[in-house]
Amino acid sequence: GAGVSQTPSNKVTEKGKYVELRCDPISGHTALYWYRQSLGQGPEFLIYFQGTGAADDSGLPNDRFFAVRPEGSVSTLKIQRTERGDSAVYLCASAPGPSSTEAFFGQGTRLTVV
Amino acid sequence: GENVEQHPSTLSVQEGDSAVIKCTYSDSASNYFPWYKQELGKRPQLIIDIRSNVGEKKDQRIAVTLNKTAKHFSLHITETQPEDSAVYFCAALDSIYNQGGKLIFGQGTELSVKP
């Protein structure tokens, strides 16, 4: 595709439910990042994939958060037992490769936990 | 790990004036420093970046300066226009053995350009 695509654009869920957020990176980009952005804050790093493997998952806040990228393209961020504090915009970004530094962001998924 | 501090949090200027936003970083190994512009409800977009082997880079009305010794870098916007109004984020690359890595972002500066 032309850019990084994220679905859904908005997600409202009840506290305690499970959600999946999808990221479709730019075709051919091997690096993929997930960030979380709360209102009035900068993007906060969650996890970084190089190909299929998670090169750095140090930003995942706890074990309720998990992300996969089974075929090295589309990635899914999974949140179990959602809490109101998980409400934020979840941003995905991709970059051409490990030595590439410019990251292209998607529009984000606005998650609201009620 | 890397920590990035950004100031000011809000900045209001008159159209035509200059705007300067400053960031400091903690990890001397960081070697890439991009600036992103984010308009309300939209994705962050890269506007300029600088690598640690240069001290300054300019692109039309936008320039970035880097002081590696002091570990700070700044964004300069000259001849500001109302369409420059947005939130600006600085970032530093927390590199893993030069094999890519995560961008650590500052807290953002909300720039308002008044006509």
Contacts between the chains, C-beta under 8 A, distances in Angstrom:
chain1	res1	chain2	res2	distance
A	4	B	43	8.0
A	31	B	100	5.4
A	33	B	102	6.7
A	33	B	103	7.5
A	35	B	105	7.9
A	40	B	108	7.2
A	41	B	107	6.2
A	41	B	108	6.9
A	42	B	4	8.0
A	42	B	6	7.5
A	42	B	89	5.1
A	42	B	91	7.9
A	42	B	105	3.5
A	42	B	106	5.5
A	42	B	107	5.2
A	42	B	108	5.0
A	43	B	44	6.8
A	43	B	89	7.2
A	43	B	103	7.8
A	43	B	105	4.9
A	44	B	105	7.4
A	45	B	102	4.5
A	45	B	103	7.1
A	45	B	104	6.5
A	45	B	105	8.0
A	48	B	100	7.3
A	48	B	101	7.1
A	48	B	102	5.2
A	50	B	99	7.4
A	50	B	100	6.2
A	55	B	96	6.7
A	55	B	99	7.7
A	55	B	100	7.1
A	56	B	96	6.6
A	56	B	101	7.0
A	56	B	102	5.9
A	58	B	1	7.6
A	59	B	102	7.1
A	91	B	43	7.1
A	91	B	44	7.3
A	95	B	100	7.1
A	97	B	100	7.3
A	98	B	99	4.5
A	98	B	100	3.9
A	99	B	98	7.0
A	99	B	99	7.1
A	99	B	100	6.5
A	100	B	100	7.0
A	101	B	32	4.6
A	101	B	34	7.3
A	101	B	49	7.2
A	101	B	93	5.9
A	101	B	100	7.7
A	102	B	34	7.1
A	102	B	46	5.9
A	102	B	49	6.9
A	103	B	34	7.9
A	103	B	46	7.6
A	103	B	103	6.2
A	104	B	46	7.8
A	105	B	36	7.9
A	105	B	43	4.3
A	105	B	44	4.9
A	105	B	45	7.3
A	106	B	43	6.2
A	107	B	42	7.1
A	107	B	43	5.0
A	108	B	43	6.4
